[in-house]
Amino acid sequence: LYSEGGFIVTDSMTVDPPYKCLRLPSRSVSVASIEANPTIAGFKTYPALLDWLEKYNFVHDTLNPTIELYHTNGIVEVELPVSKEE
């Protein structure tokens, strides 16, 4: 397993080493959100996303990163990159 942590910042923000900025490319994503404790949110969102992919003939685009956003209001949002199945 491999993951990175970070913050969403404006384009004008700069950071000093050892920190770095990563720009994500525009991509198609399927989004699931849930109001839940972050420790269990993934157990609900990922199965729902995978069911949606199968139902609508999409596949997980593993070349692009999956993003998990933890909002201060208790909402956890997962952006899963997708592509249309051929």
PDB file of N, CA, C and O in Angstrom:
ATOM      1  N   LEU A   1       0.837  -1.179   0.000  1.00  0.00           N
ATOM      2  CA  LEU A   1       0.000   0.000   0.000  1.00  0.00           C
ATOM      3  C   LEU A   1       0.880   1.240   0.000  1.00  0.00           C
ATOM      4  O   LEU A   1       1.968   1.249   0.576  1.00  0.00           O
ATOM      5  N   TYR A   2       0.396   2.275  -0.649  1.00  0.00           N
ATOM      6  CA  TYR A   2       1.163   3.508  -0.764  1.00  0.00           C
ATOM      7  C   TYR A   2       0.206   4.680  -0.666  1.00  0.00           C
ATOM      8  O   TYR A   2      -0.837   4.691  -1.320  1.00  0.00           O
ATOM      9  N   SER A   3       0.551   5.659   0.140  1.00  0.00           N
ATOM     10  CA  SER A   3      -0.296   6.840   0.238  1.00  0.00           C
ATOM     11  C   SER A   3       0.549   8.058   0.548  1.00  0.00           C
ATOM     12  O   SER A   3       1.681   7.954   1.020  1.00  0.00           O
ATOM     13  N   GLU A   4      -0.028   9.211   0.271  1.00  0.00           N
ATOM     14  CA  GLU A   4       0.601  10.492   0.589  1.00  0.00           C
ATOM     15  C   GLU A   4      -0.442  11.348   1.280  1.00  0.00           C
ATOM     16  O   GLU A   4      -1.639  11.210   1.026  1.00  0.00           O
ATOM     17  N   GLY A   5       0.007  12.219   2.140  1.00  0.00           N
ATOM     18  CA  GLY A   5      -0.887  13.153   2.809  1.00  0.00           C
ATOM     19  C   GLY A   5      -0.612  14.549   2.307  1.00  0.00           C
ATOM     20  O   GLY A   5       0.488  14.842   1.838  1.00  0.00           O
ATOM     21  N   GLY A   6      -1.599  15.407   2.402  1.00  0.00           N
ATOM     22  CA  GLY A   6      -1.373  16.762   1.942  1.00  0.00           C
ATOM     23  C   GLY A   6      -2.552  17.664   2.220  1.00  0.00           C
ATOM     24  O   GLY A   6      -3.513  17.283   2.888  1.00  0.00           O
ATOM     25  N   PHE A   7      -2.454  18.862   1.692  1.00  0.00           N
ATOM     26  CA  PHE A   7      -3.480  19.882   1.833  1.00  0.00           C
ATOM     27  C   PHE A   7      -3.776  20.455   0.458  1.00  0.00           C
ATOM     28  O   PHE A   7      -2.896  20.505  -0.401  1.00  0.00           O
ATOM     29  N   ILE A   8      -4.999  20.882   0.250  1.00  0.00           N
ATOM     30  CA  ILE A   8      -5.348  21.585  -0.977  1.00  0.00           C
ATOM     31  C   ILE A   8      -5.035  23.055  -0.749  1.00  0.00           C
ATOM     32  O   ILE A   8      -5.480  23.653   0.231  1.00  0.00           O
ATOM     33  N   VAL A   9      -4.263  23.632  -1.665  1.00  0.00           N
ATOM     34  CA  VAL A   9      -3.850  25.033  -1.544  1.00  0.00           C
ATOM     35  C   VAL A   9      -4.102  25.752  -2.869  1.00  0.00           C
ATOM     36  O   VAL A   9      -4.342  25.115  -3.894  1.00  0.00           O
ATOM     37  N   THR A  10      -4.045  27.067  -2.838  1.00  0.00           N
ATOM     38  CA  THR A  10      -4.208  27.858  -4.055  1.00  0.00           C
ATOM     39  C   THR A  10      -2.953  27.754  -4.914  1.00  0.00           C
ATOM     40  O   THR A  10      -1.878  27.414  -4.420  1.00  0.00           O
ATOM     41  N   ASP A  11      -3.102  28.053  -6.207  1.00  0.00           N
ATOM     42  CA  ASP A  11      -1.962  28.001  -7.124  1.00  0.00           C
ATOM     43  C   ASP A  11      -0.866  28.989  -6.745  1.00  0.00           C
ATOM     44  O   ASP A  11       0.305  28.762  -7.049  1.00  0.00           O
ATOM     45  N   SER A  12      -1.234  30.082  -6.085  1.00  0.00           N
ATOM     46  CA  SER A  12      -0.249  31.119  -5.774  1.00  0.00           C
ATOM     47  C   SER A  12       0.608  30.777  -4.550  1.00  0.00           C
ATOM     48  O   SER A  12       1.586  31.469  -4.270  1.00  0.00           O
ATOM     49  N   MET A  13       0.254  29.736  -3.834  1.00  0.00           N
ATOM     50  CA  MET A  13       0.988  29.382  -2.618  1.00  0.00           C
ATOM     51  C   MET A  13       2.298  28.673  -2.969  1.00  0.00           C
ATOM     52  O   MET A  13       2.341  27.836  -3.870  1.00  0.00           O
ATOM     53  N   THR A  14       3.345  29.014  -2.254  1.00  0.00           N
ATOM     54  CA  THR A  14       4.631  28.339  -2.425  1.00  0.00           C
ATOM     55  C   THR A  14       5.007  27.659  -1.118  1.00  0.00           C
ATOM     56  O   THR A  14       4.571  28.068  -0.041  1.00  0.00           O
ATOM     57  N   VAL A  15       5.812  26.628  -1.227  1.00  0.00           N
ATOM     58  CA  VAL A  15       6.253  25.900  -0.039  1.00  0.00           C
ATOM     59  C   VAL A  15       7.762  25.753  -0.077  1.00  0.00           C
ATOM     60  O   VAL A  15       8.372  25.764  -1.146  1.00  0.00           O
ATOM     61  N   ASP A  16       8.351  25.616   1.085  1.00  0.00           N
ATOM     62  CA  ASP A  16       9.793  25.454   1.201  1.00  0.00           C
ATOM     63  C   ASP A  16      10.115  23.992   1.474  1.00  0.00           C
ATOM     64  O   ASP A  16       9.323  23.288   2.101  1.00  0.00           O
ATOM     65  N   PRO A  17      11.295  23.524   0.999  1.00  0.00           N
ATOM     66  CA  PRO A  17      11.722  22.153   1.282  1.00  0.00           C
ATOM     67  C   PRO A  17      11.751  21.924   2.786  1.00  0.00           C
ATOM     68  O   PRO A  17      12.092  22.842   3.532  1.00  0.00           O
ATOM     69  N   PRO A  18      11.412  20.753   3.246  1.00  0.00           N
ATOM     70  CA  PRO A  18      11.279  19.500   2.491  1.00  0.00           C
ATOM     71  C   PRO A  18       9.885  19.286   1.904  1.00  0.00           C
ATOM     72  O   PRO A  18       9.618  18.211   1.367  1.00  0.00           O
ATOM     73  N   TYR A  19       8.993  20.263   1.984  1.00  0.00           N
ATOM     74  CA  TYR A  19       7.652  20.123   1.444  1.00  0.00           C
ATOM     75  C   TYR A  19       7.666  20.342  -0.053  1.00  0.00           C
ATOM     76  O   TYR A  19       8.587  20.964  -0.584  1.00  0.00           O
ATOM     77  N   LYS A  20       6.650  19.833  -0.743  1.00  0.00           N
ATOM     78  CA  LYS A  20       6.564  20.024  -2.183  1.00  0.00           C
ATOM     79  C   LYS A  20       5.101  20.129  -2.605  1.00  0.00           C
ATOM     80  O   LYS A  20       4.202  19.673  -1.899  1.00  0.00           O
ATOM     81  N   CYS A  21       4.884  20.731  -3.757  1.00  0.00           N
ATOM     82  CA  CYS A  21       3.543  20.861  -4.319  1.00  0.00           C
ATOM     83  C   CYS A  21       3.370  19.834  -5.430  1.00  0.00           C
ATOM     84  O   CYS A  21       4.295  19.570  -6.199  1.00  0.00           O
ATOM     85  N   LEU A  22       2.200  19.271  -5.503  1.00  0.00           N
ATOM     86  CA  LEU A  22       1.857  18.317  -6.550  1.00  0.00           C
ATOM     87  C   LEU A  22       0.594  18.820  -7.233  1.00  0.00           C
ATOM     88  O   LEU A  22      -0.422  19.042  -6.575  1.00  0.00           O
ATOM     89  N   ARG A  23       0.650  18.999  -8.534  1.00  0.00           N
ATOM     90  CA  ARG A  23      -0.528  19.399  -9.309  1.00  0.00           C
ATOM     91  C   ARG A  23      -1.147  18.146  -9.887  1.00  0.00           C
ATOM     92  O   ARG A  23      -0.484  17.365 -10.569  1.00  0.00           O
ATOM     93  N   LEU A  24      -2.411  17.966  -9.609  1.00  0.00           N
ATOM     94  CA  LEU A  24      -3.116  16.814 -10.152  1.00  0.00           C
ATOM     95  C   LEU A  24      -3.719  17.176 -11.504  1.00  0.00           C
ATOM     96  O   LEU A  24      -4.268  18.265 -11.667  1.00  0.00           O
ATOM     97  N   PRO A  25      -3.621  16.271 -12.470  1.00  0.00           N
ATOM     98  CA  PRO A  25      -4.214  16.551 -13.778  1.00  0.00           C
ATOM     99  C   PRO A  25      -5.738  16.497 -13.700  1.00  0.00           C
ATOM    100  O   PRO A  25      -6.308  15.868 -12.808  1.00  0.00           O
ATOM    101  N   SER A  26      -6.373  17.156 -14.636  1.00  0.00           N
ATOM    102  CA  SER A  26      -7.820  17.045 -14.752  1.00  0.00           C
ATOM    103  C   SER A  26      -8.128  15.596 -15.098  1.00  0.00           C
ATOM    104  O   SER A  26      -7.461  15.005 -15.948  1.00  0.00           O
ATOM    105  N   ARG A  27      -9.130  15.020 -14.450  1.00  0.00           N
ATOM    106  CA  ARG A  27      -9.451  13.617 -14.675  1.00  0.00           C
ATOM    107  C   ARG A  27     -10.916  13.387 -14.381  1.00  0.00           C
ATOM    108  O   ARG A  27     -11.548  14.192 -13.696  1.00  0.00           O
ATOM    109  N   SER A  28     -11.459  12.302 -14.888  1.00  0.00           N
ATOM    110  CA  SER A  28     -12.838  11.921 -14.584  1.00  0.00           C
ATOM    111  C   SER A  28     -12.836  11.136 -13.286  1.00  0.00           C
ATOM    112  O   SER A  28     -12.014  10.240 -13.093  1.00  0.00           O
ATOM    113  N   VAL A  29     -13.757  11.474 -12.397  1.00  0.00           N
ATOM    114  CA  VAL A  29     -13.834  10.782 -11.110  1.00  0.00           C
ATOM    115  C   VAL A  29     -15.280  10.446 -10.783  1.00  0.00           C
ATOM    116  O   VAL A  29     -16.211  11.109 -11.241  1.00  0.00           O
ATOM    117  N   SER A  30     -15.445   9.411  -9.987  1.00  0.00           N
ATOM    118  CA  SER A  30     -16.718   9.104  -9.354  1.00  0.00           C
ATOM    119  C   SER A  30     -16.543   9.503  -7.899  1.00  0.00           C
ATOM    120  O   SER A  30     -15.513   9.203  -7.296  1.00  0.00           O
ATOM    121  N   VAL A  31     -17.533  10.175  -7.326  1.00  0.00           N
ATOM    122  CA  VAL A  31     -17.395  10.704  -5.972  1.00  0.00           C
ATOM    123  C   VAL A  31     -18.442  10.080  -5.054  1.00  0.00           C
ATOM    124  O   VAL A  31     -19.623   9.998  -5.390  1.00  0.00           O
ATOM    125  N   ALA A  32     -17.980   9.646  -3.897  1.00  0.00           N
ATOM    126  CA  ALA A  32     -18.888   9.182  -2.847  1.00  0.00           C
ATOM    127  C   ALA A  32     -18.566   9.983  -1.596  1.00  0.00           C
ATOM    128  O   ALA A  32     -17.399  10.212  -1.278  1.00  0.00           O
ATOM    129  N   SER A  33     -19.603  10.408  -0.890  1.00  0.00           N
ATOM    130  CA  SER A  33     -19.373  11.123   0.365  1.00  0.00           C
ATOM    131  C   SER A  33     -20.292  10.545   1.431  1.00  0.00           C
ATOM    132  O   SER A  33     -21.384  10.048   1.154  1.00  0.00           O
ATOM    133  N   ILE A  34     -19.799  10.634   2.661  1.00  0.00           N
ATOM    134  CA  ILE A  34     -20.527  10.056   3.780  1.00  0.00           C
ATOM    135  C   ILE A  34     -20.221  10.888   5.025  1.00  0.00           C
ATOM    136  O   ILE A  34     -19.114  11.401   5.182  1.00  0.00           O
ATOM    137  N   GLU A  35     -21.188  11.011   5.884  1.00  0.00           N
ATOM    138  CA  GLU A  35     -20.946  11.634   7.182  1.00  0.00           C
ATOM    139  C   GLU A  35     -20.677  10.490   8.150  1.00  0.00           C
ATOM    140  O   GLU A  35     -21.592   9.785   8.575  1.00  0.00           O
ATOM    141  N   ALA A  36     -19.413  10.323   8.486  1.00  0.00           N
ATOM    142  CA  ALA A  36     -19.017   9.188   9.328  1.00  0.00           C
ATOM    143  C   ALA A  36     -17.648   9.453   9.933  1.00  0.00           C
ATOM    144  O   ALA A  36     -16.905  10.323   9.480  1.00  0.00           O
ATOM    145  N   ASN A  37     -17.341   8.700  10.941  1.00  0.00           N
ATOM    146  CA  ASN A  37     -16.011   8.751  11.527  1.00  0.00           C
ATOM    147  C   ASN A  37     -15.010   8.344  10.448  1.00  0.00           C
ATOM    148  O   ASN A  37     -15.224   7.339   9.769  1.00  0.00           O
ATOM    149  N   PRO A  38     -13.923   9.098  10.271  1.00  0.00           N
ATOM    150  CA  PRO A  38     -12.957   8.774   9.225  1.00  0.00           C
ATOM    151  C   PRO A  38     -12.392   7.350   9.295  1.00  0.00           C
ATOM    152  O   PRO A  38     -11.970   6.804   8.275  1.00  0.00           O
ATOM    153  N   THR A  39     -12.380   6.757  10.469  1.00  0.00           N
ATOM    154  CA  THR A  39     -11.821   5.404  10.567  1.00  0.00           C
ATOM    155  C   THR A  39     -12.720   4.356   9.925  1.00  0.00           C
ATOM    156  O   THR A  39     -12.239   3.278   9.577  1.00  0.00           O
ATOM    157  N   ILE A  40     -14.015   4.637   9.756  1.00  0.00           N
ATOM    158  CA  ILE A  40     -14.910   3.663   9.133  1.00  0.00           C
ATOM    159  C   ILE A  40     -15.476   4.128   7.793  1.00  0.00           C
ATOM    160  O   ILE A  40     -16.115   3.342   7.093  1.00  0.00           O
ATOM    161  N   ALA A  41     -15.257   5.369   7.428  1.00  0.00           N
ATOM    162  CA  ALA A  41     -15.836   5.916   6.199  1.00  0.00           C
ATOM    163  C   ALA A  41     -15.419   5.115   4.966  1.00  0.00           C
ATOM    164  O   ALA A  41     -16.242   4.872   4.084  1.00  0.00           O
ATOM    165  N   GLY A  42     -14.184   4.712   4.896  1.00  0.00           N
ATOM    166  CA  GLY A  42     -13.700   3.948   3.745  1.00  0.00           C
ATOM    167  C   GLY A  42     -14.406   2.622   3.569  1.00  0.00           C
ATOM    168  O   GLY A  42     -14.583   2.157   2.442  1.00  0.00           O
ATOM    169  N   PHE A  43     -14.814   2.005   4.668  1.00  0.00           N
ATOM    170  CA  PHE A  43     -15.512   0.723   4.588  1.00  0.00           C
ATOM    171  C   PHE A  43     -16.889   0.864   3.956  1.00  0.00           C
ATOM    172  O   PHE A  43     -17.468  -0.124   3.504  1.00  0.00           O
ATOM    173  N   LYS A  44     -17.416   2.076   3.921  1.00  0.00           N
ATOM    174  CA  LYS A  44     -18.719   2.340   3.307  1.00  0.00           C
ATOM    175  C   LYS A  44     -18.581   2.915   1.888  1.00  0.00           C
ATOM    176  O   LYS A  44     -19.315   2.519   0.983  1.00  0.00           O
ATOM    177  N   THR A  45     -17.639   3.847   1.700  1.00  0.00           N
ATOM    178  CA  THR A  45     -17.553   4.554   0.424  1.00  0.00           C
ATOM    179  C   THR A  45     -16.948   3.708  -0.686  1.00  0.00           C
ATOM    180  O   THR A  45     -17.474   3.696  -1.799  1.00  0.00           O
ATOM    181  N   TYR A  46     -15.857   3.000  -0.414  1.00  0.00           N
ATOM    182  CA  TYR A  46     -15.199   2.236  -1.479  1.00  0.00           C
ATOM    183  C   TYR A  46     -16.090   1.131  -2.046  1.00  0.00           C
ATOM    184  O   TYR A  46     -16.162   1.006  -3.269  1.00  0.00           O
ATOM    185  N   PRO A  47     -16.772   0.322  -1.230  1.00  0.00           N
ATOM    186  CA  PRO A  47     -17.679  -0.671  -1.814  1.00  0.00           C
ATOM    187  C   PRO A  47     -18.792  -0.028  -2.648  1.00  0.00           C
ATOM    188  O   PRO A  47     -19.169  -0.566  -3.689  1.00  0.00           O
ATOM    189  N   ALA A  48     -19.315   1.109  -2.206  1.00  0.00           N
ATOM    190  CA  ALA A  48     -20.362   1.803  -2.971  1.00  0.00           C
ATOM    191  C   ALA A  48     -19.816   2.278  -4.315  1.00  0.00           C
ATOM    192  O   ALA A  48     -20.490   2.155  -5.338  1.00  0.00           O
ATOM    193  N   LEU A  49     -18.603   2.818  -4.317  1.00  0.00           N
ATOM    194  CA  LEU A  49     -17.990   3.267  -5.567  1.00  0.00           C
ATOM    195  C   LEU A  49     -17.748   2.095  -6.511  1.00  0.00           C
ATOM    196  O   LEU A  49     -18.034   2.197  -7.704  1.00  0.00           O
ATOM    197  N   LEU A  50     -17.230   0.995  -6.001  1.00  0.00           N
ATOM    198  CA  LEU A  50     -16.953  -0.167  -6.849  1.00  0.00           C
ATOM    199  C   LEU A  50     -18.244  -0.762  -7.413  1.00  0.00           C
ATOM    200  O   LEU A  50     -18.261  -1.216  -8.557  1.00  0.00           O
ATOM    201  N   ASP A  51     -19.307  -0.768  -6.637  1.00  0.00           N
ATOM    202  CA  ASP A  51     -20.611  -1.224  -7.145  1.00  0.00           C
ATOM    203  C   ASP A  51     -21.090  -0.309  -8.270  1.00  0.00           C
ATOM    204  O   ASP A  51     -21.607  -0.787  -9.280  1.00  0.00           O
ATOM    205  N   TRP A  52     -20.922   0.996  -8.101  1.00  0.00           N
ATOM    206  CA  TRP A  52     -21.324   1.965  -9.122  1.00  0.00           C
ATOM    207  C   TRP A  52     -20.537   1.744 -10.413  1.00  0.00           C
ATOM    208  O   TRP A  52     -21.104   1.777 -11.505  1.00  0.00           O
ATOM    209  N   LEU A  53     -19.219   1.518 -10.280  1.00  0.00           N
ATOM    210  CA  LEU A  53     -18.386   1.276 -11.467  1.00  0.00           C
ATOM    211  C   LEU A  53     -18.917   0.098 -12.265  1.00  0.00           C
ATOM    212  O   LEU A  53     -19.054   0.174 -13.486  1.00  0.00           O
ATOM    213  N   GLU A  54     -19.214  -0.985 -11.573  1.00  0.00           N
ATOM    214  CA  GLU A  54     -19.705  -2.190 -12.244  1.00  0.00           C
ATOM    215  C   GLU A  54     -21.074  -1.943 -12.887  1.00  0.00           C
ATOM    216  O   GLU A  54     -21.312  -2.367 -14.018  1.00  0.00           O
ATOM    217  N   LYS A  55     -21.955  -1.274 -12.185  1.00  0.00           N
ATOM    218  CA  LYS A  55     -23.309  -1.022 -12.679  1.00  0.00           C
ATOM    219  C   LYS A  55     -23.311  -0.185 -13.958  1.00  0.00           C
ATOM    220  O   LYS A  55     -24.114  -0.430 -14.858  1.00  0.00           O
ATOM    221  N   TYR A  56     -22.413   0.807 -14.040  1.00  0.00           N
ATOM    222  CA  TYR A  56     -22.405   1.732 -15.168  1.00  0.00           C
ATOM    223  C   TYR A  56     -21.240   1.511 -16.136  1.00  0.00           C
ATOM    224  O   TYR A  56     -20.934   2.381 -16.950  1.00  0.00           O
ATOM    225  N   ASN A  57     -20.592   0.349 -16.046  1.00  0.00           N
ATOM    226  CA  ASN A  57     -19.512  -0.042 -16.978  1.00  0.00           C
ATOM    227  C   ASN A  57     -18.329   0.918 -17.003  1.00  0.00           C
ATOM    228  O   ASN A  57     -17.840   1.299 -18.066  1.00  0.00           O
ATOM    229  N   PHE A  58     -17.884   1.295 -15.824  1.00  0.00           N
ATOM    230  CA  PHE A  58     -16.665   2.075 -15.694  1.00  0.00           C
ATOM    231  C   PHE A  58     -15.601   1.202 -15.041  1.00  0.00           C
ATOM    232  O   PHE A  58     -15.908   0.182 -14.424  1.00  0.00           O
ATOM    233  N   VAL A  59     -14.350   1.617 -15.184  1.00  0.00           N
ATOM    234  CA  VAL A  59     -13.255   0.921 -14.508  1.00  0.00           C
ATOM    235  C   VAL A  59     -12.446   1.941 -13.712  1.00  0.00           C
ATOM    236  O   VAL A  59     -12.395   3.121 -14.059  1.00  0.00           O
ATOM    237  N   HIS A  60     -11.827   1.473 -12.659  1.00  0.00           N
ATOM    238  CA  HIS A  60     -10.964   2.311 -11.831  1.00  0.00           C
ATOM    239  C   HIS A  60      -9.713   2.642 -12.628  1.00  0.00           C
ATOM    240  O   HIS A  60      -8.999   1.742 -13.069  1.00  0.00           O
ATOM    241  N   ASP A  61      -9.447   3.923 -12.814  1.00  0.00           N
ATOM    242  CA  ASP A  61      -8.253   4.395 -13.519  1.00  0.00           C
ATOM    243  C   ASP A  61      -7.107   4.446 -12.513  1.00  0.00           C
ATOM    244  O   ASP A  61      -6.943   5.430 -11.792  1.00  0.00           O
ATOM    245  N   THR A  62      -6.326   3.384 -12.477  1.00  0.00           N
ATOM    246  CA  THR A  62      -5.259   3.283 -11.473  1.00  0.00           C
ATOM    247  C   THR A  62      -4.033   4.128 -11.802  1.00  0.00           C
ATOM    248  O   THR A  62      -3.101   4.192 -11.001  1.00  0.00           O
ATOM    249  N   LEU A  63      -4.017   4.776 -12.965  1.00  0.00           N
ATOM    250  CA  LEU A  63      -2.887   5.647 -13.310  1.00  0.00           C
ATOM    251  C   LEU A  63      -2.994   7.014 -12.641  1.00  0.00           C
ATOM    252  O   LEU A  63      -2.022   7.769 -12.597  1.00  0.00           O
ATOM    253  N   ASN A  64      -4.174   7.324 -12.124  1.00  0.00           N
ATOM    254  CA  ASN A  64      -4.385   8.596 -11.426  1.00  0.00           C
ATOM    255  C   ASN A  64      -4.698   8.336  -9.961  1.00  0.00           C
ATOM    256  O   ASN A  64      -5.254   7.293  -9.618  1.00  0.00           O
ATOM    257  N   PRO A  65      -4.342   9.281  -9.097  1.00  0.00           N
ATOM    258  CA  PRO A  65      -4.533   9.057  -7.658  1.00  0.00           C
ATOM    259  C   PRO A  65      -5.986   9.169  -7.214  1.00  0.00           C
ATOM    260  O   PRO A  65      -6.759   9.970  -7.739  1.00  0.00           O
ATOM    261  N   THR A  66      -6.329   8.350  -6.241  1.00  0.00           N
ATOM    262  CA  THR A  66      -7.605   8.474  -5.543  1.00  0.00           C
ATOM    263  C   THR A  66      -7.409   9.491  -4.433  1.00  0.00           C
ATOM    264  O   THR A  66      -6.393   9.468  -3.739  1.00  0.00           O
ATOM    265  N   ILE A  67      -8.374  10.380  -4.261  1.00  0.00           N
ATOM    266  CA  ILE A  67      -8.260  11.442  -3.260  1.00  0.00           C
ATOM    267  C   ILE A  67      -9.321  11.226  -2.186  1.00  0.00           C
ATOM    268  O   ILE A  67     -10.489  10.987  -2.495  1.00  0.00           O
ATOM    269  N   GLU A  68      -8.915  11.310  -0.944  1.00  0.00           N
ATOM    270  CA  GLU A  68      -9.848  11.297   0.186  1.00  0.00           C
ATOM    271  C   GLU A  68      -9.798  12.667   0.840  1.00  0.00           C
ATOM    272  O   GLU A  68      -8.731  13.136   1.238  1.00  0.00           O
ATOM    273  N   LEU A  69     -10.947  13.303   0.948  1.00  0.00           N
ATOM    274  CA  LEU A  69     -11.041  14.626   1.564  1.00  0.00           C
ATOM    275  C   LEU A  69     -11.797  14.504   2.881  1.00  0.00           C
ATOM    276  O   LEU A  69     -12.903  13.964   2.926  1.00  0.00           O
ATOM    277  N   TYR A  70     -11.203  15.002   3.930  1.00  0.00           N
ATOM    278  CA  TYR A  70     -11.803  14.954   5.267  1.00  0.00           C
ATOM    279  C   TYR A  70     -12.220  16.367   5.640  1.00  0.00           C
ATOM    280  O   TYR A  70     -11.384  17.185   6.021  1.00  0.00           O
ATOM    281  N   HIS A  71     -13.510  16.654   5.533  1.00  0.00           N
ATOM    282  CA  HIS A  71     -14.027  17.990   5.789  1.00  0.00           C
ATOM    283  C   HIS A  71     -14.262  18.210   7.284  1.00  0.00           C
ATOM    284  O   HIS A  71     -14.510  17.263   8.029  1.00  0.00           O
ATOM    285  N   THR A  72     -14.181  19.457   7.705  1.00  0.00           N
ATOM    286  CA  THR A  72     -14.335  19.781   9.125  1.00  0.00           C
ATOM    287  C   THR A  72     -15.750  19.546   9.632  1.00  0.00           C
ATOM    288  O   THR A  72     -15.964  19.474  10.842  1.00  0.00           O
ATOM    289  N   ASN A  73     -16.727  19.424   8.724  1.00  0.00           N
ATOM    290  CA  ASN A  73     -18.113  19.198   9.139  1.00  0.00           C
ATOM    291  C   ASN A  73     -18.435  17.715   9.329  1.00  0.00           C
ATOM    292  O   ASN A  73     -19.594  17.362   9.547  1.00  0.00           O
ATOM    293  N   GLY A  74     -17.418  16.837   9.250  1.00  0.00           N
ATOM    294  CA  GLY A  74     -17.617  15.408   9.456  1.00  0.00           C
ATOM    295  C   GLY A  74     -17.867  14.613   8.189  1.00  0.00           C
ATOM    296  O   GLY A  74     -18.032  13.394   8.239  1.00  0.00           O
ATOM    297  N   ILE A  75     -17.894  15.290   7.060  1.00  0.00           N
ATOM    298  CA  ILE A  75     -18.102  14.604   5.780  1.00  0.00           C
ATOM    299  C   ILE A  75     -16.756  14.094   5.265  1.00  0.00           C
ATOM    300  O   ILE A  75     -15.762  14.820   5.264  1.00  0.00           O
ATOM    301  N   VAL A  76     -16.743  12.838   4.830  1.00  0.00           N
ATOM    302  CA  VAL A  76     -15.578  12.257   4.165  1.00  0.00           C
ATOM    303  C   VAL A  76     -15.975  12.032   2.716  1.00  0.00           C
ATOM    304  O   VAL A  76     -17.005  11.420   2.431  1.00  0.00           O
ATOM    305  N   GLU A  77     -15.148  12.532   1.803  1.00  0.00           N
ATOM    306  CA  GLU A  77     -15.441  12.452   0.372  1.00  0.00           C
ATOM    307  C   GLU A  77     -14.302  11.701  -0.308  1.00  0.00           C
ATOM    308  O   GLU A  77     -13.129  11.995  -0.077  1.00  0.00           O
ATOM    309  N   VAL A  78     -14.654  10.731  -1.147  1.00  0.00           N
ATOM    310  CA  VAL A  78     -13.658   9.958  -1.883  1.00  0.00           C
ATOM    311  C   VAL A  78     -13.860  10.218  -3.372  1.00  0.00           C
ATOM    312  O   VAL A  78     -14.960  10.047  -3.898  1.00  0.00           O
ATOM    313  N   GLU A  79     -12.776  10.635  -4.051  1.00  0.00           N
ATOM    314  CA  GLU A  79     -12.790  10.864  -5.495  1.00  0.00           C
ATOM    315  C   GLU A  79     -11.986   9.733  -6.142  1.00  0.00           C
ATOM    316  O   GLU A  79     -10.758   9.703  -6.051  1.00  0.00           O
ATOM    317  N   LEU A  80     -12.683   8.817  -6.788  1.00  0.00           N
ATOM    318  CA  LEU A  80     -12.059   7.662  -7.416  1.00  0.00           C
ATOM    319  C   LEU A  80     -11.937   7.919  -8.917  1.00  0.00           C
ATOM    320  O   LEU A  80     -12.959   8.076  -9.584  1.00  0.00           O
ATOM    321  N   PRO A  81     -10.715   7.968  -9.477  1.00  0.00           N
ATOM    322  CA  PRO A  81     -10.579   8.210 -10.908  1.00  0.00           C
ATOM    323  C   PRO A  81     -11.137   7.025 -11.712  1.00  0.00           C
ATOM    324  O   PRO A  81     -10.915   5.864 -11.368  1.00  0.00           O
ATOM    325  N   VAL A  82     -11.854   7.342 -12.776  1.00  0.00           N
ATOM    326  CA  VAL A  82     -12.516   6.316 -13.570  1.00  0.00           C
ATOM    327  C   VAL A  82     -12.311   6.547 -15.064  1.00  0.00           C
ATOM    328  O   VAL A  82     -11.982   7.649 -15.504  1.00  0.00           O
ATOM    329  N   SER A  83     -12.515   5.483 -15.826  1.00  0.00           N
ATOM    330  CA  SER A  83     -12.569   5.580 -17.283  1.00  0.00           C
ATOM    331  C   SER A  83     -13.663   4.643 -17.754  1.00  0.00           C
ATOM    332  O   SER A  83     -14.019   3.687 -17.065  1.00  0.00           O
ATOM    333  N   LYS A  84     -14.193   4.926 -18.935  1.00  0.00           N
ATOM    334  CA  LYS A  84     -15.279   4.111 -19.477  1.00  0.00           C
ATOM    335  C   LYS A  84     -14.712   2.793 -19.969  1.00  0.00           C
ATOM    336  O   LYS A  84     -13.687   2.761 -20.650  1.00  0.00           O
ATOM    337  N   GLU A  85     -15.389   1.700 -19.619  1.00  0.00           N
ATOM    338  CA  GLU A  85     -14.951   0.373 -20.037  1.00  0.00           C
ATOM    339  C   GLU A  85     -15.182   0.216 -21.529  1.00  0.00           C
ATOM    340  O   GLU A  85     -16.243   0.570 -22.043  1.00  0.00           O
ATOM    341  N   GLU A  86     -14.198  -0.309 -22.210  1.00  0.00           N
ATOM    342  CA  GLU A  86     -14.277  -0.507 -23.676  1.00  0.00           C
ATOM    343  C   GLU A  86     -15.080  -1.736 -24.001  1.00  0.00           C
ATOM    344  O   GLU A  86     -15.256  -2.066 -25.174  1.00  0.00           O
TER     345      GLU A  86
END
